[in-house]
Structure formats: C-alpha cells, structure tokens
C-alpha cells in the first residue's frame, strides 16, 4: 500500500458524495494489518500516512460531562428517571452532548494527548431490581418500559437530529443483568428465558431497535455462568435488533474486563484465547490496561498467529469503528454541523436554567398532610438540619460542580424578599479523640463526625471541613474537602476497645481494616495495627452535642426541614452494595430528636436510592425525595418547599418497608423471588410511580375504542384528565395491564404506557394512548417466542402501581395455545415453568444454557406444566458430570404424582462434556401432565426429549 501523491485526487474515503459503506471499505483496505489490530484497543493511535487522527472510546456523561473538569451537573440518572419527562431528559442530554463537543475541541484530555472522545458511555439502562445496588443512582427505573423510554430520550438528545452526522455517539451500559457490585466480576446473574426476554432485554431492545443508540458496553458479570464479554446474546439479540436501523452496533468492553476472563473468572486458560473469544463474540474495542495498548494488541496478534481468529474477525470490528467515526464527522470536518461548538457553552446560562428545571421536576413528594407548601407568613423562621442541610456532593460519574446551591442557601435566597429567616445546622457531634497514651488529641484538633450507615464514619476537621484521610505512608492527615476517588481512604469506624477500659475506642480505617497506632520510635499516629491488641486506645471527648444543637434550632423555628441521605462515595457506590435500606442510625435519631420538639417537620431524603423511612411516614406531616440533584439542588427544593413549583416527580422504583425481607441480592429471577412492583406481594412503603402534587387531579371517562382485538391488533385508550385544584401542576398518567386468567405466573400488573401532562387550574385534557397487543405479550417457553394469549385482560388507569383510579376490560381473540409438546422434539431444560433449588449455567463456553442443582447435596426440581405425553415410550436427557461425586447422581422423572423413571448419570469428563442417557417408558397415560424433573448430585442438564413409538420405529 502506498500513500497518494499530493497532486492526486482525494481517495474515496475522503469523498462525502460517496455512500458511507463505500468510504468505509476503501479506508479499511488501505489500513495495514498492524494498523487494524491497533484499532482494537480503547486508545487508537493516529495513522499519519492516511491523515487519520487518534481516537479514544469512552467519555462519561451520565448526567453531565464527567471526569474532565467543570461542567454543568444535572440530577443523577435516577433523578432524571423520576421526572418521567422524556422531553426534559432529551433536552438535558442535548445540553450534555453540546458540552461534550466543547470538551472535544477545547479542553485537554486526562492523558495530555489527543482529544476528548465523542463516543459517550451513557446511558445506563440496567434495571433497578434491587435498591441495595451500589450503582442504583446510575439507572433510570426498575421498569423496562420506563427505562427504555427515558433511555431512548437521552440517546436521542446525545446524538442530535442531523440525518448524517452525530453530535455524540451514545453507548448503552451494561449488557446484561448487572445489578450487584459485591464480587461483580465473578458473580453470575441467573436469567430464565422469561426474565431474560420480558425484563432484562426489554430495557435494551427498544432503544437499539429505534436506532437511538450507536453501541453497547458488555457488563462485568456473568449470565447463566458465562461472562457477558463472550455472550452469544451480543450477536443473537443486540445486533439482530440493530440490523433494521441500517447501522452497525459498536460494542466495547468494560475496563479490564477482557483480562478478567482469565485472571478473575478463570474462564479461559490464557489471554490470547480469551481475547479471541471476546472478539468473535462481538467485542469491537478492548478497554484494558488503560493507555498501554501493546499488551492487548499483543494478545490479539498471538490469537491471530495461533489461528484462534481470522483477519476478517479483525476487519469486522474495525469496520464498525470506522462507521462510527464517519458518522461523528471525523472525515468531513467542513460538513460536520457540530464542529463550531465553542467552550462558551460549558455551564452557560441556558444550561444552568435547564439544570434548575431538571432538579425541580425530579423532586418527589412522598407524603403531605398539609404542612407543604410552607407559607413564610405563618412560618417565617425555618430550620434546615442534617448532614445535607447545605451540602452537595459529586458522584463518580458527575463533573466538577461549577457552583453549589445547597438547600439552606436556596431557601435563604427564596425567602430574602419575603421576610423569612433560615437557620442551618448539621446536627453533627464535634469530638476530640484523645490518645490514652499521650493525652493529645488526634491531629491536634477537633472533628465533626458523620455516620453513613453500618457504623461507617467521616471525620471532618472543625473549622476547615477537611476530611481526615489515610495517606500512602499510613499517616492521618486532614487535607481534602472533596471526597471523590476510586479508593476511599476517608472512612473509619470507632470500635469499642475490647478491654472496655475507660470507655475507650479504637479508630479503624474501613478500606484497609487496620487500626490507628502510635509509632514506637516517634510516637506518630499511623494506621498500621493489624489487630486491636496493638492499636491505640482513644477517648471520645464530646465538644458539641449535634442532637442538642439541632433540637435547639428546631425549638426556635416555626418549621424544620431535616435533610438526610447518603454520600455517593460511601456505603453504596461502584464496587460496593448496601447491606440494607435503613437510614443510618445517627440520622434516624437526629430526625426523631427534631420531630419531638417541632411537629412541623418535613423530611427531605437526598439520596442515590430508596430508604425505609417507615417512622417518618407514620410520624411526620411531610416527606420528600430528591436524588443528588446537581448544582441547582437548593433552588429546586426551595421552589418546591415554598410552592413556587409543583412537586412533579414520581418514584422510578419501589420503596420497600423496613420490615420487608428483601430477596437475596443475587436472585435475579424477579418472578420467583418477587422483585419490583410487578411481582412483589407485600405492600410497599411507597409504590412505583408514586408522587403527590399540591393540586388535585380527576381521571374520568376511561374507555377503549373497542372491547376486543386480535393478537396482532391495537386499540385506543382514552381518558380525560382534569386539574380540579387551585394550582398549576403536572400529573403522570400511568397505564398498566394484566391478564385475568393467565396460564403462566403473570405480573401483578405491568406498565404499558405513561404520559406527563401539565395542566393549569381548571384545565381539562383528553388523552389517547395506543395500546398494541404487543404490550400484553409474554415470553412463551413452550414456543420460544413472544405470544399474546387470547382471553380477558384488564387495562388499569393509575397514579402509581398501587393507586388504581380506573379499570376496563379488554378481550383478546385468537386461537387458544396448544398444550406443551415434548414428544419427538428437544426441550431445553431452562424452558421450565417453575423451579426450586437450581442454578442456570453455561452449556458450553460459546453458547447454550443448562441447569444444575444449586447445592449438590439437595435435589433441584424443574416443573413443566400441562405437558402432552401422548405416545411417549422413551425418555432421553442431555447431561454432563464432572468427576466423582457423593451419592448417586441421577435424573428423576415424574408425571404428576407418578414416578416414571430414574436415570443414573455417568461421569462424562468435565462440565462441558455432554452425553445422552435414556430409559424406556411404559404405561404413560395419553393425557396432559405436570412434568417434574428432579436432579440429584453434581450434574448438569441441558435438555430432554421424549420419543414416541413412531420415532423409534
């Protein structure tokens, strides 16, 4: 290959009049194999001979440009989800992508070279199944319809409206079923087919099929025993949905995940094999070893030399990258409509106003017995109390706040012209920790102490607000005012000394687990003690009683606002799940102290996730929630508290009660476990979709355009909404559906559509929703496809999942489903109707699912309902068994209460070595049966089959 001479015509890839596919192929052919291999790493080097710039995948922009400096900070994603406002979310994303463009051209990169990338690793569309998830703040909702709608809006805002060029390229995170942090790289999310298709895939499918997203990121976890980075679902589902859009989907790995395939997951024996498998599975870009591309490219080169991949595998991934880069305007700078965006857009006045609007519309009023909105004429003195009284926080995926308007500051500004007064106290104890050995206070100073749950504390130096931090040399220094780092060294526990002498404590760093001790030579305090035996004892001297301070402020006020919640970097963050949903004990105690002296107390929960605020709901007149809402949080809350804005947010996930025992965090079977509003049976504290207004709404005249429709039809659902109150406000009209007599375990109800509607006092509006039969479909395990059963369904008009304000019946017509056919056909074991004590596993490293007992000492059970066994004379099972095991590994077969057979399972060699075991059957009744398979021992079952006499003959 040679470079064209300066006088030659531009090569085809530089000709914008040609079809993009031709330009891509032309450029691909000009690249050498080495140049193409280099493009498989996150940090793609320039190709000077072809005048191709360097390229980097991945700029974080979940609710503002993150990690690159000062940028407009919008509410966390869960807060944007709480707005239920697709137009607003799209506007936020547009503002974010405009700032991304400014950073691309006008701000240095974190590495000092190249430009900031235009491929955006946002939004996160993982569903908020478990509120204890450490990254709850990053998702939009527990519901796939809601998440897909909001996610589509965010993607469209990022991408822009130009028919040819993208403003930015949105990438969906994290594929798939990623909802736990603890041991996230080695845990497997068990997804039975119904959960896979109806729940987890359902959040991704509409966004990709619409063309709104340009790529996806594979998740750290495994699904059914197989790492997501080698999942066949990347091709079988994601890319299948994308084909209709006319654009290829560009799939990236998560940070260090390709190496994890060998190092942590031990799924492959060496990196060349693992990288080859990931490339062939559909990973186009390897985010691994940071800027060190040589390691990753060396592994892929080895894979090529060993014949594990072919050159076309490389070309396929590079082709997808080039398509994206062409769409981003890289090769047509004069035609790129977004090339002229300048740095003045970053935190511009328009974006500040949008940040305030977004923060305001995401506030959810959970309870109100008439305290709100506050009237400064009746309550001129307001006490704002708590750790979040006037403090805002950055999370891992937020930008640097350009300014901060806390709640107390926002209220002060709002009340300045109305004669009101705001008193702000944190309610934190101020203490000194005196060494029992020397009598000197730790650091020679006092500390304000805050508890964030599970006894985890931060200690901020009195007067400066600087966090006490563990340094690399194990010393303790108070230097940082911002807590935002991958490794948090600023959290501690004060543990009672085991000897109990003199009410003394041990100071223990949470991250290292070590205790503070005095150096034997110099007497300096260092966190070096491995056990309490060698740790220094500290006396806790109370210098200021935070509860007493809060009580006094509340007593002197006309109303109190207590602002509690989490710190986004502590006890519930990336790499760390929460252990529960209760408020930190000291925060709960502070709330009760204030409420005891000031009945006019409102609780504001500012948090990344739900809390069980049962006591507050019972004893306080008002409770509100906001996510960490960004730079304009204080203005937004002040507007809502004072009634200048209606509380327009609605909950995007269920708030469970404190005594509600939640399922295990790794139980991803929402049907069996009872997760989310769809399947959870116990009454929640606050349901999905809940949120109150300062005005009143009436929902009238719910009607259908037809009482019945076919399995492929649709009807219009009409409702009249009226604002019957005296204030303007917004209502989120929610439409749910449910079957009335399902042959499967159906959801209690399921969101089908929603719309946010602002209305002036006295205004009435007629709303029409198009309800297609598709919204009533479920994944039929008997056919391996979505189906809509004929029968009666209920269409429910609601203000939340528990507040139904209207119902009507809809009949679906069509042929009745046939009984499950299992004779003379293969039935995958995972296509069960119910199960007990089993796990889902991989059938091979490349494809297929199987089942196995969760504990080989206990039998696992699979139930297949209404099975037609007519003509069955032989039973076969595809099984694998690794090594010897205690007991008698076997498969039992039952038809109703009758045991048909028990087949021993021999050792096959390993978990991927499959064999077929069989037995003859006799006397099987030609009728429908509930078929049960019972697995004993350390075995795997991939599928089974019944043969008829005709098949045997």
Number of C-alpha atoms within 10 A of each C-alpha: 7 7 10 12 8 7 6 8 10 11 14 17 22 16 15 13 9 11 11 18 14 13 21 22 16 15 17 19 12 16 16 11 15 10 16 21 22 24 28 25 28 25 22 21 17 16 12 9 10 14 9 13 14 16 22 19 21 22 23 24 25 25 30 29 28 23 17 18 17 17 26 31 33 33 30 30 30 30 36 32 29 30 28 29 23 20 14 20 25 22 19 28 27 23 27 30 27 25 25 33 24 21 25 21 18 15 16 15 17 12 9 9 9 19 19 25 21 26 27 25 23 29 29 24 31 30 29 29 27 26 28 25 26 26 27 29 29 30 26 31 32 29 24 27 21 22 27 23 20 30 31 28 24 30 29 26 26 32 26 20 11 11 7 13 22 26 26 29 30 29 27 26 23 24 28 28 26 28 27 29 22 17 14 19 20 18 21 26 27 22 23 23 20 23 20 18 19 15 22 23 21 19 26 30 18 21 26 27 17 14 21 24 28 25 28 28 27 25 25 29 28 25 26 23 22 28 28 29 33 25 26 19 18 22 16 11 14 22 21 16 19 24 14 13 13 8 18 20 29 25 27 27 26 21 18 14 24 26 21 21 28 18 14 12 17 13 16 16 11 14 22 25 21 25 29 24 23 24 23 22 21 26 26 29 27 28 24 21 17 13 14 13 20 12 14 25 21 15 18 25 21 18 20 19 12 12 11 18 21 14 12 10 17 22 21 15 24 23 22 19 23 22 19 24 19 21 22 24 20 18 20 17 12 11 13 18 16 20 18 12 17 16 18 11 20 23 21 15 12 11 22 19 13 19 26 23 19 28 29 29 27 29 30 30 26 23 24 18 9 11 18 19 19 18 14 17 10 10 15 17 21 26 27 31 31 27 23 25 25 22 17 23 22 22 24 19 19 26 24 21 20 15 15 19 19 25 27 27 21 22 26 22 18 18 19 12 8 12 12 19 17 20 18 21 21 23 29 24 18 21 22 24 24 23 20 15 11 10 11 14 18 16 17 9 15 21 27 23 20 24 21 22 22 15 15 19 20 21 22 23 23 16 10 12 16 19 25 22 23 22 14 8 9 15 15 21 17 20 14 16 13 11 23 16 11 11 9 15 20 26 24 25 19 17 16 16 19 12 12 10 11 11 12 21 26 22 23 26 23 16 13 14 15 20 27 27 25 20 14 8 6 7 11 14 20 20 25 21 18 15 12 21 12 13 22 24 30 29 19 17 13 14 13 15 14 21 23 16 17 26 23 15 25 30 17 15 20 18 27 29 26 29 26 25 25 24 22 22 20 23 21 26 23 21 16 19 24 21 14 19 19 18 21 21 14 17 23 15 13 23 27 19 16 27 25 14 17 22 17 22 28 26 25 28 24 23 24 30 30 26 24 20 21 16 12 19 17 10 13 21 19 23 23 22 30 29 26 31 33 33 27 30 32 29 25 30 30 25 20 24 23 17 16 14 21 26 30 27 33 29 29 28 27 26 24 26 19 18 9 12 10 18 16 9 18 14 18 27 20 22 19 16 14 18 21 25 29 20 18 20 11 12 13 18 18 24 23 25 26 25 25 20 23 22 19 18 21 13 18 15 11 19 18 20 13 12 13 18 18 17 20 13 13 18 19 15 19 17 20 15 21 20 23 17 17 12 18 19 21 22 27 22 19 21 25 22 24 22 25 14 11 14 11 14 12 16 19 16 19 23 22 22 18 20 16 17 15 16 20 16 17 14 14 16 13 12 15 17 16 14 19 17 18 15 17 20 16 19 18 19 21 20 14 12 13 16 18 21 23 18 17 18 20 16 24 24 25 22 25 23 23 16 15 14 15 17 16 15 17 20 17 22 17 14 11 10 14 11 14 18 18 19 22 18 12 16 21 21 23 24 21 21 20 17 17 14 15 19 23 25 26 22 24 15 17 15 13 16 26 23 26 26 24 16 14 19 13 14 22 22 20 22 20 21 21 18 19 20 24 17 20 24 20 20 21 17 24 20 28 27 23 16 13 14 14 9 11 14 22 21 24 18 19 17 21 15 10 11 13 19 17 16 18 14 25 19 19 18 13 12 19 16 14 20 15 15 18 18 16 13 15 12 9 16 13 11 11 17 21 16 23 23 24 18 28 24 24 26 25 31 27 22 20 21 20 25 21 19 11 10 13 9 5
